[in-house]
Amino acid sequence: MNDDAVERLMNVILQMQFNLSHVIESFQQQTAEVRQQLGVIFEEEKKVLEDCLNGIDERLKECSALVEDYKKHFAELSEMSDRLRRLGAEPRPLPAGLPADRVEGVVAWRLQELRAQGRI
């Protein structure tokens, strides 16, 4: 090979190296941009999940209060039913009592009932 051919080959290799460096730099820049965009999307989705959990927490607090109200009203209605029976009235059926004292048991029971009824 003569010096001109070697020089041209070296120039081609240098140009290829330059082009490859440019492609790699462009790829790294695009990767960084995608990473940043995915980070933003991740944070948005994380916030959505946190909001969902906060909503669940609020509903559970409401549910807990309703369970306590149910227990109170059920006890009052049961007492009233006993008084009516003692006064000679026909016994009337009471609504279902709660199968558990704790909210967790009541929620599990209601979920099972709703599934059985095909409502969830």
C-alpha positions as CSV (number, residue, x, y, z in Angstrom):
1,M,0.0,0.0,0.0
2,N,1.2,3.4,-0.8
3,D,1.3,6.4,1.5
4,D,-1.8,8.0,-0.2
5,A,-3.9,4.9,0.3
6,V,-2.8,4.6,3.9
7,E,-3.6,8.3,4.4
8,R,-7.1,7.9,2.8
9,L,-7.8,4.8,4.9
10,M,-6.7,6.7,8.1
11,N,-9.0,9.6,7.1
12,V,-11.9,7.2,6.6
13,I,-11.3,5.6,9.9
14,L,-11.0,9.0,11.7
15,Q,-14.3,10.1,10.0
16,M,-15.9,6.9,11.1
17,Q,-14.7,7.4,14.6
18,F,-16.0,11.0,14.6
19,N,-19.4,9.8,13.2
20,L,-19.5,7.0,15.8
21,S,-18.7,9.5,18.6
22,H,-21.4,11.8,17.4
23,V,-23.9,8.9,17.3
24,I,-22.9,7.8,20.8
25,E,-23.2,11.3,22.1
26,S,-26.6,11.7,20.5
27,F,-27.7,8.4,21.9
28,Q,-26.6,9.3,25.4
29,Q,-28.4,12.7,25.1
30,Q,-31.6,10.9,24.0
31,T,-31.3,8.4,26.8
32,A,-30.9,11.1,29.3
33,E,-34.0,12.9,28.0
34,V,-36.0,9.7,28.0
35,R,-34.8,8.9,31.6
36,Q,-35.9,12.4,32.6
37,Q,-39.3,12.0,31.0
38,L,-39.8,8.6,32.6
39,G,-38.8,10.1,35.9
40,V,-41.5,12.8,35.6
41,I,-44.1,10.1,34.6
42,F,-43.0,7.9,37.5
43,E,-43.5,10.8,40.0
44,E,-46.9,11.5,38.5
45,E,-48.0,7.9,38.7
46,K,-46.6,7.7,42.3
47,K,-48.7,10.7,43.2
48,V,-51.8,9.0,41.7
49,L,-51.1,5.9,43.8
50,E,-50.6,8.0,47.0
51,D,-53.9,9.8,46.3
52,C,-55.6,6.4,45.9
53,L,-54.2,5.2,49.2
54,N,-55.3,8.4,50.9
55,G,-58.8,7.9,49.5
56,I,-58.8,4.3,50.8
57,D,-57.7,5.6,54.2
58,E,-60.5,8.1,54.3
59,R,-63.1,5.6,53.3
60,L,-61.8,3.2,56.0
61,K,-62.1,5.9,58.6
62,E,-65.7,6.5,57.4
63,C,-66.3,2.8,57.5
64,S,-65.0,2.5,61.0
65,A,-67.3,5.2,62.2
66,L,-70.3,3.6,60.4
67,V,-69.5,0.2,62.0
68,E,-69.6,1.9,65.4
69,D,-72.9,3.6,64.5
70,Y,-74.3,0.3,63.3
71,K,-73.3,-1.4,66.6
72,K,-74.9,1.3,68.6
73,H,-78.2,1.4,66.6
74,F,-78.3,-2.4,66.5
75,A,-78.0,-2.6,70.4
76,E,-80.8,0.1,70.7
77,L,-83.0,-1.7,68.3
78,S,-82.5,-5.0,70.0
79,E,-83.4,-3.5,73.3
80,M,-86.5,-2.0,71.8
81,S,-87.5,-5.3,70.3
82,D,-87.1,-7.0,73.7
83,R,-89.3,-4.3,75.3
84,L,-92.0,-4.7,72.6
85,R,-92.0,-8.5,73.2
86,R,-92.3,-8.0,76.9
87,L,-95.3,-5.7,76.2
88,G,-96.9,-8.5,74.2
89,A,-96.1,-7.4,70.7
90,E,-95.3,-9.9,68.0
91,P,-91.5,-10.4,67.7
92,R,-90.1,-8.7,64.7
93,P,-86.9,-9.9,63.0
94,L,-83.9,-7.7,63.5
95,P,-81.5,-6.8,60.7
96,A,-78.3,-8.8,60.5
97,G,-76.0,-8.3,63.4
98,L,-72.3,-7.8,62.7
99,P,-70.3,-11.0,62.8
100,A,-67.2,-9.4,64.2
101,D,-66.4,-6.7,66.7
102,R,-63.5,-5.3,64.9
103,V,-63.7,-3.2,61.7
104,E,-61.4,-5.6,59.8
105,G,-63.7,-8.5,60.4
106,V,-66.8,-6.5,59.4
107,V,-65.1,-5.3,56.2
108,A,-64.0,-8.8,55.3
109,W,-67.5,-10.1,55.9
110,R,-69.2,-7.4,53.8
111,L,-66.7,-7.9,51.0
112,Q,-67.6,-11.6,51.0
113,E,-71.3,-10.8,51.1
114,L,-71.0,-8.4,48.2
115,R,-69.1,-10.9,46.1
116,A,-71.6,-13.6,46.9
117,Q,-74.4,-11.2,45.6
118,G,-72.3,-10.4,42.5
119,R,-72.1,-6.7,43.4
120,I,-68.3,-6.6,43.3
